[in-house]
Amino acid sequence: TEVTSSQVTTQISEFVTSKPSEKWQESYISYMNGMKKFNEYIIETKVLANQIENESTDAEILETVNKIQAIKLESIEHIKKSNELRP
């Protein structure tokens, strides 16, 4: 997961430093927000794996699973919005 998270962070950095034309800016910002949420998703998946490995309580695991699902949905929504905002 560190490699994937690092790759996403690199892509986010590229978006931050890129200079999209004005008509693309909203789409870029939304896509970048989606990538940030995807990075959160990766991190929380690692948290879940550690919880399972360390035999955390079912309640703790369920809470993390629910958090992961919510983050995933947020990421998808940002990407959809980015696509809708394309000129």
C-alpha positions as a printed Julia matrix, in Angstrom:
87×3 Matrix{Float64}:
   0.0    0.0     0.0
   2.9    2.39    0.55
   3.81   2.27   -3.14
   0.24   2.91   -4.24
  -0.23   5.69   -1.69
   3.05   7.25   -2.81
   1.96   7.08   -6.44
  -1.34   8.79   -5.63
   0.49  11.46   -3.62
   2.8   12.06   -6.58
  -0.16  12.42   -8.91
  -1.85  14.86   -6.51
   1.37  16.91   -6.42
   1.42  17.0   -10.21
  -2.15  18.31  -10.23
  -1.31  20.97   -7.64
   1.66  22.25   -9.65
   0.01  22.0   -13.06
  -1.5   25.09  -14.57
  -4.73  24.02  -16.25
  -6.52  26.54  -18.36
  -9.33  28.38  -16.62
 -12.02  26.25  -18.25
 -10.39  23.07  -16.86
  -9.68  24.31  -13.33
 -12.9   23.14  -11.67
 -12.56  19.7   -13.23
  -8.93  19.46  -12.09
  -9.79  20.53   -8.54
 -12.58  17.99   -8.28
 -10.35  15.24   -9.66
  -7.59  16.18   -7.22
 -10.09  16.0    -4.35
 -11.12  12.56   -5.58
  -7.49  11.45   -5.58
  -7.03  12.76   -2.03
 -10.04  10.72   -0.92
  -8.67   7.69   -2.76
  -5.41   8.12   -0.85
  -7.42   8.2     2.4
  -9.15   5.02    1.23
  -5.8    3.28    0.76
  -4.61   4.36    4.22
  -7.82   3.18    5.91
  -7.58  -0.15    4.09
  -4.17  -0.59    5.69
  -5.68   0.3     9.08
  -8.32  -2.38    8.52
  -5.7   -4.98    7.61
  -3.83  -4.18   10.82
  -7.03  -4.43   12.85
  -7.77  -7.85   11.39
  -4.19  -9.0    11.95
  -4.24  -7.75   15.55
  -7.67  -9.29   16.2
  -9.45  -6.03   16.98
 -13.05  -6.2    18.12
 -15.79  -6.72   15.57
 -17.14  -3.26   16.44
 -13.79  -1.6    15.65
 -13.48  -3.51   12.39
 -17.05  -2.65   11.38
 -16.45   1.02   12.14
 -13.39   1.02    9.89
 -15.24  -0.85    7.11
 -18.02   1.75    7.24
 -15.46   4.55    7.13
 -13.76   2.94    4.12
 -17.07   2.64    2.28
 -17.91   6.29    2.94
 -14.48   7.46    1.77
 -14.78   5.36   -1.39
 -18.17   6.89   -2.2
 -16.79  10.4    -1.67
 -13.87   9.65   -3.98
 -16.2    8.35   -6.69
 -18.44  11.41   -6.37
 -15.49  13.77   -6.82
 -14.37  11.88   -9.94
 -17.91  11.92  -11.38
 -18.11  15.65  -10.7
 -14.74  16.14  -12.4
 -16.02  14.34  -15.49
 -19.18  16.47  -15.51
 -17.13  19.68  -15.25
 -14.95  18.93  -18.26
 -15.32  21.56  -20.96
